[in-house]
Amino acid sequence: GVDIGDEQIMLYLDFETGDATSPSLHKLIKAYRGLRVDDFERFLTFFVEAGYDLNGKDEHGNDFVALIQDQRNAEEYIELINKARG
C-alpha cells in the first residue's frame, strides 16, 4: 500500500451521516472501512483532538465495537479504539 498523508486521513472527519447514527460513529465506520490499521490509528488521534465521541451509537444503540466485532479484521481496530478510550 501507498502511504497516505495526514491531510488525506483527516478527510474522514468530513463524512456526515444521513440517518440517526451519531456523526462520530459514522466517521469511525467510514475510517474503518477506508483506512489500513496504521492509518486508522493516526485517524483516531485527529478524531479525539477534534472532540468527537469514541462511544457514539447508531439508532439501535450499537457502538463501533458492536458493529464490527464479528468482522474478520476487526480485532486490531477494536484494540485501537479501546486504547483510545483509555
N, C-alpha and C positions, 0 to 999 in steps of 0.2 A: 503494500500500500504506500501511497504517496503521503508524505507528511502534510498536514494542513495547519494553517496559521491560526493564531488566536482570533483574528477578525472573522474567519470562517466559522469557527466554533461558536463565537458569540452570536452568530446569526440565528442559532437555535433558540435564543432568548426572545426572538421576534415573533415566533409562532403563536397564533391566537386560536382559541378553541371556538367551535361552532355549536357546542351543546352545553350541558350542565357540568361538564368536567371542569375542575378548577384550572385556571390558567397555568398554575405552577405544575400540576400533574401533566397537563398537555405538553408543556415544554420538555419535561423529563422523558416522556414517552417518545416524542419526536427525536430527541437526542439519543435515546437508547437505540432506536431503530436506525439512526443515520450515522452514528459515530462508533469507531472502534473503542475498546475498553480504555485504552490510554488517553484517547481524546475525550471520552466521556468523563474521565477523572478530571481533566482540565476544565471541561464544561462545568462540572459541579462547583469548582472554585468561583467561576463567574456567576453562576446561578445563586449561590449563597451571598456573594458580595452584592448582588443586585436586590437582595431582600426577598427572594422567592421562597416558598414554603416546601420543604422536603417531605412534608406529610400531607400534601394535597390529595384530595379524594375525587372520585368520579361520582356520578349521580346514584350509584349503588353503594357508596361508602367504601370502595376499594382504593387502597393507596398503590403506589408504584410497585412495591414488593408483591402485593397480592395479585397484581395484573400480570407480572412477568415471571413469577416464581416457577411455573411449570414449563418454561421455555428452555430449550437446550443450552443456550449460552448465558443464562441469566445469573448464575452463581457469582461471577466476578462483579457484575453490575450491582447486585444486591449487597455484596461486601462493601463496595464503594459508597453506596447510599447509607448503609449502617455506620460506616466510619464517619461520613459527613454529618450524620445525625448526632454523633457523639456517643 
